[in-house]
């Protein structure tokens, strides 16, 4: 996403940090604050979106979560108290304008759904 964010003109406004697993993110989340989290459905240490969202909710994540998947289904339970965007297709994230609109949506609470 870093290169696409730069093409979309977001490079100066975003600091992207990648984590290999949900556990790594949770360890790093205690040392950093995030404005937006992109969550991949196929994390090595998670059983899909619902399990990952439950874990993030328990960790009291305070920023919007963009769900990304190669097969963006709609079978996501939303009782987590998190602001959830998506799921979105990973291929769409390779389009700079789409990524820019998604980031703007995440910044604007009126365009978000709470789950």
Backbone as CSV, one residue per row, in Angstrom:
resi,resn,N_x,N_y,N_z,CA_x,CA_y,CA_z,C_x,C_y,C_z
1,UNK,0.811,-1.212,0.000,0.000,0.000,0.000,0.850,1.270,0.000
2,UNK,2.087,1.169,0.463,2.930,2.357,0.583,3.085,3.074,-0.762
3,UNK,3.431,2.335,-1.810,3.616,2.944,-3.125,2.334,3.526,-3.674
4,UNK,1.235,2.821,-3.478,-0.054,3.299,-3.962,-0.472,4.553,-3.198
5,UNK,-0.201,4.584,-1.890,-0.518,5.769,-1.087,0.258,6.973,-1.598
6,UNK,1.497,6.778,-1.977,2.293,7.890,-2.511,1.731,8.367,-3.840
7,UNK,1.352,7.438,-4.721,0.762,7.807,-6.006,-0.544,8.564,-5.789
8,UNK,-1.318,8.162,-4.785,-2.603,8.811,-4.490,-2.425,10.165,-3.815
9,UNK,-1.185,10.552,-3.554,-0.932,11.829,-2.909,-1.081,11.777,-1.406
10,UNK,-1.049,10.580,-0.837,-1.220,10.422,0.603,0.104,10.188,1.318
11,UNK,1.185,10.096,0.573,2.485,9.769,1.150,2.938,10.723,2.233
12,UNK,2.631,12.007,2.070,3.040,12.991,3.077,2.110,13.037,4.273
13,UNK,0.910,12.477,4.130,-0.075,12.553,5.211,-0.246,11.238,5.944
14,UNK,0.402,10.182,5.457,0.245,8.870,6.072,1.600,8.283,6.435
15,UNK,1.642,7.641,7.559,2.800,6.857,7.956,2.320,5.418,8.049
16,UNK,2.751,4.581,7.107,2.269,3.202,7.064,3.212,2.286,7.832
17,UNK,2.627,1.451,8.663,3.382,0.460,9.424,2.752,-0.898,9.156
18,UNK,3.571,-1.863,8.758,3.064,-3.212,8.478,3.404,-4.149,9.631
19,UNK,2.488,-5.061,9.911,2.680,-6.084,10.935,2.422,-7.436,10.301
20,UNK,3.186,-8.444,10.685,3.061,-9.783,10.103,1.893,-10.578,10.681
21,UNK,1.424,-10.193,11.847,0.351,-10.961,12.489,-0.446,-10.042,13.400
22,UNK,-1.586,-10.529,13.823,-2.413,-9.775,14.761,-1.677,-9.603,16.091
23,UNK,-0.976,-10.648,16.527,-0.203,-10.560,17.764,0.877,-9.492,17.691
24,UNK,1.572,-9.414,16.543,2.589,-8.368,16.363,1.958,-6.985,16.410
25,UNK,0.783,-6.846,15.761,0.085,-5.560,15.787,-0.279,-5.169,17.210
26,UNK,-0.852,-6.111,17.947,-1.263,-5.799,19.315,-0.071,-5.433,20.183
27,UNK,1.063,-6.062,19.961,2.273,-5.702,20.701,2.730,-4.295,20.331
28,UNK,2.676,-3.960,19.048,3.085,-2.634,18.580,2.063,-1.560,18.869
29,UNK,0.793,-1.945,18.959,-0.272,-0.968,19.186,-0.129,-0.289,20.536
30,UNK,0.484,-0.962,21.485,0.683,-0.354,22.793,1.708,0.769,22.775
31,UNK,2.541,0.784,21.746,3.579,1.808,21.636,3.241,2.886,20.623
32,UNK,2.169,2.709,19.873,1.813,3.647,18.818,0.313,3.905,18.838
33,UNK,-0.071,5.002,18.217,-1.494,5.250,17.983,-1.717,5.189,16.481
34,UNK,-2.884,4.778,16.092,-3.197,4.617,14.684,-4.465,5.381,14.360
35,UNK,-4.493,5.971,13.163,-5.685,6.659,12.685,-6.590,5.724,11.900
36,UNK,-5.993,4.653,11.371,-6.719,3.723,10.517,-5.949,2.408,10.484
37,UNK,-6.679,1.289,10.504,-6.057,-0.035,10.423,-6.637,-0.755,9.215
38,UNK,-5.759,-1.298,8.375,-6.164,-2.179,7.288,-5.978,-3.601,7.783
39,UNK,-7.053,-4.371,7.824,-7.020,-5.720,8.382,-7.250,-6.746,7.275
40,UNK,-6.266,-7.598,7.069,-6.365,-8.658,6.068,-7.092,-9.858,6.677
41,UNK,-7.987,-10.444,5.920,-8.771,-11.592,6.404,-7.891,-12.795,6.690
42,UNK,-6.763,-12.908,6.030,-5.944,-14.109,6.147,-4.695,-13.860,6.996
43,UNK,-4.875,-13.338,8.180,-3.747,-13.163,9.096,-3.262,-14.529,9.578
44,UNK,-1.942,-14.694,9.712,-1.413,-16.006,10.125,-1.936,-16.503,11.467
45,UNK,-2.206,-15.616,12.401,-2.590,-16.063,13.747,-4.042,-15.752,14.085
46,UNK,-4.888,-15.689,13.061,-6.290,-15.383,13.310,-7.162,-16.272,12.439
47,UNK,-8.382,-16.475,12.870,-9.330,-17.338,12.162,-10.325,-16.518,11.342
48,UNK,-9.865,-15.476,10.675,-10.743,-14.659,9.852,-11.137,-13.362,10.537
49,UNK,-11.988,-12.610,9.846,-12.376,-11.284,10.324,-13.033,-11.301,11.695
50,UNK,-14.007,-12.178,11.887,-14.756,-12.149,13.139,-13.862,-12.387,14.346
51,UNK,-12.945,-13.336,14.248,-12.022,-13.587,15.362,-11.089,-12.398,15.572
52,UNK,-10.570,-11.836,14.485,-9.659,-10.696,14.598,-10.386,-9.471,15.166
53,UNK,-11.613,-9.226,14.709,-12.365,-8.077,15.217,-12.692,-8.235,16.695
54,UNK,-13.007,-9.438,17.122,-13.263,-9.673,18.545,-12.010,-9.356,19.361
55,UNK,-10.848,-9.779,18.863,-9.587,-9.501,19.558,-9.295,-8.011,19.595
56,UNK,-9.502,-7.314,18.472,-9.263,-5.866,18.432,-10.223,-5.128,19.356
57,UNK,-11.457,-5.598,19.426,-12.429,-4.983,20.326,-12.003,-5.149,21.782
58,UNK,-11.545,-6.337,22.140,-11.072,-6.581,23.509,-9.857,-5.721,23.836
59,UNK,-9.043,-5.425,22.821,-7.862,-4.586,23.020,-8.218,-3.097,23.006
60,UNK,-9.496,-2.788,22.810,-10.016,-1.420,22.817,-9.396,-0.541,21.728
61,UNK,-9.315,-1.088,20.521,-8.833,-0.325,19.380,-9.761,0.858,19.159
62,UNK,-9.188,2.045,18.980,-9.997,3.260,18.921,-10.021,3.914,17.548
63,UNK,-9.646,3.200,16.514,-9.653,3.806,15.179,-10.468,2.931,14.226
64,UNK,-10.861,3.496,13.071,-11.593,2.691,12.090,-10.749,1.535,11.571
65,UNK,-11.431,0.456,11.188,-10.784,-0.740,10.652,-11.323,-0.978,9.243
66,UNK,-10.415,-1.033,8.266,-10.776,-1.377,6.899,-10.511,-2.866,6.724
67,UNK,-11.552,-3.608,6.413,-11.420,-5.044,6.190,-11.056,-5.275,4.730
68,UNK,-9.960,-6.006,4.466,-9.547,-6.284,3.096,-9.492,-7.780,2.858
69,UNK,-9.934,-8.158,1.668,-9.969,-9.576,1.329,-9.926,-9.729,-0.181
70,UNK,-9.362,-10.818,-0.655,-9.410,-11.123,-2.082,-10.833,-11.508,-2.492
71,UNK,-11.612,-11.965,-1.527,-13.007,-12.334,-1.760,-13.856,-11.573,-0.755
72,UNK,-14.145,-10.335,-1.068,-14.831,-9.448,-0.133,-16.287,-9.854,0.034
73,UNK,-16.537,-10.712,1.011,-17.896,-11.128,1.336,-18.519,-10.184,2.340
74,UNK,-19.757,-10.423,2.640,-20.481,-9.558,3.581,-20.867,-10.304,4.852
75,UNK,-20.227,-11.426,5.144,-20.610,-12.265,6.275,-19.864,-11.894,7.555
76,UNK,-19.783,-10.609,7.839,-19.050,-10.130,8.999,-20.049,-9.765,10.092
77,UNK,-19.878,-10.376,11.246,-20.681,-9.975,12.404,-20.195,-8.597,12.831
78,UNK,-21.074,-7.744,13.306,-20.677,-6.373,13.623,-21.041,-5.941,15.044
79,UNK,-20.945,-6.806,16.026,-21.280,-6.373,17.384,-20.060,-5.957,18.197
80,UNK,-19.021,-5.518,17.552,-17.750,-5.338,18.236,-17.516,-3.951,18.818
81,UNK,-18.365,-2.981,18.510,-18.135,-1.632,19.004,-16.998,-0.937,18.277
82,UNK,-16.643,-1.440,17.095,-15.586,-0.856,16.282,-16.201,-0.175,15.067
83,UNK,-15.513,0.816,14.532,-15.912,1.416,13.270,-15.308,0.567,12.167
84,UNK,-16.161,-0.049,11.360,-15.722,-1.000,10.354,-16.080,-0.484,8.969
85,UNK,-15.098,-0.529,8.067,-15.296,-0.156,6.670,-15.002,-1.398,5.835
86,UNK,-15.922,-1.741,4.967,-15.686,-2.901,4.116,-16.522,-4.087,4.545
87,UNK,-16.125,-5.244,4.056,-14.866,-5.597,3.427,-14.715,-4.997,2.027
88,UNK,-13.466,-4.709,1.689,-13.119,-4.201,0.368,-12.213,-5.222,-0.309
89,UNK,-12.280,-5.254,-1.617,-11.452,-6.157,-2.402,-10.024,-5.612,-2.454
90,UNK,-9.046,-6.456,-2.145,-7.637,-6.033,-2.146,-7.220,-5.435,-3.484
91,UNK,-7.754,-5.957,-4.574,-7.381,-5.436,-5.881,-7.810,-3.985,-6.057
92,UNK,-8.934,-3.617,-5.456,-9.376,-2.224,-5.547,-8.413,-1.286,-4.822
93,UNK,-7.749,-1.801,-3.793,-6.798,-0.972,-3.048,-5.562,-0.624,-3.870
94,UNK,-5.363,-1.303,-4.990,-4.224,-0.986,-5.851,-4.510,0.222,-6.739
95,UNK,-5.743,0.707,-6.705,-6.122,1.880,-7.488,-5.988,3.121,-6.612
96,UNK,-5.057,4.011,-6.946,-4.788,5.173,-6.084,-6.021,5.997,-5.721
97,UNK,-6.907,6.247,-6.666,-8.095,7.049,-6.365,-9.038,6.338,-5.404
98,UNK,-9.155,5.022,-5.548,-9.994,4.250,-4.637,-9.428,4.314,-3.220
99,UNK,-8.117,4.134,-3.102,-7.476,4.202,-1.790,-7.668,5.583,-1.167
100,UNK,-7.523,6.608,-1.964,-7.702,7.982,-1.468,-9.124,8.183,-0.945
101,UNK,-10.125,7.713,-1.696,-11.529,7.836,-1.247,-11.762,7.045,0.038
102,UNK,-11.162,5.879,0.134,-11.316,5.041,1.321,-10.733,5.727,2.556
103,UNK,-9.568,6.322,2.417,-8.948,7.039,3.536,-9.805,8.237,3.928
104,UNK,-10.337,8.947,2.948,-11.223,10.077,3.249,-12.483,9.604,3.960
105,UNK,-13.026,8.467,3.544,-14.198,7.899,4.207,-13.877,7.590,5.662
106,UNK,-12.712,7.051,5.900,-12.317,6.703,7.270,-12.158,7.943,8.137
107,UNK,-11.766,9.053,7.538,-11.589,10.300,8.297,-12.917,10.963,8.623
108,UNK,-13.968,10.647,7.869,-15.261,11.308,8.013,-16.245,10.376,8.729
109,UNK,-16.495,10.596,10.001,-17.382,9.714,10.770,-18.778,9.554,10.178
110,UNK,-19.246,10.540,9.434,-20.584,10.446,8.849,-20.664,9.335,7.793
111,UNK,-19.509,8.918,7.243,-19.494,7.900,6.201,-19.170,6.514,6.736
112,UNK,-19.095,6.350,8.039,-18.668,5.079,8.617,-19.843,4.346,9.239
113,UNK,-19.686,3.010,9.322,-20.674,2.175,10.015,-20.018,1.640,11.265
114,UNK,-20.697,1.753,12.381,-20.172,1.159,13.607,-20.695,-0.254,13.715
115,UNK,-19.765,-1.141,14.091,-20.154,-2.537,14.200,-20.029,-3.030,15.599
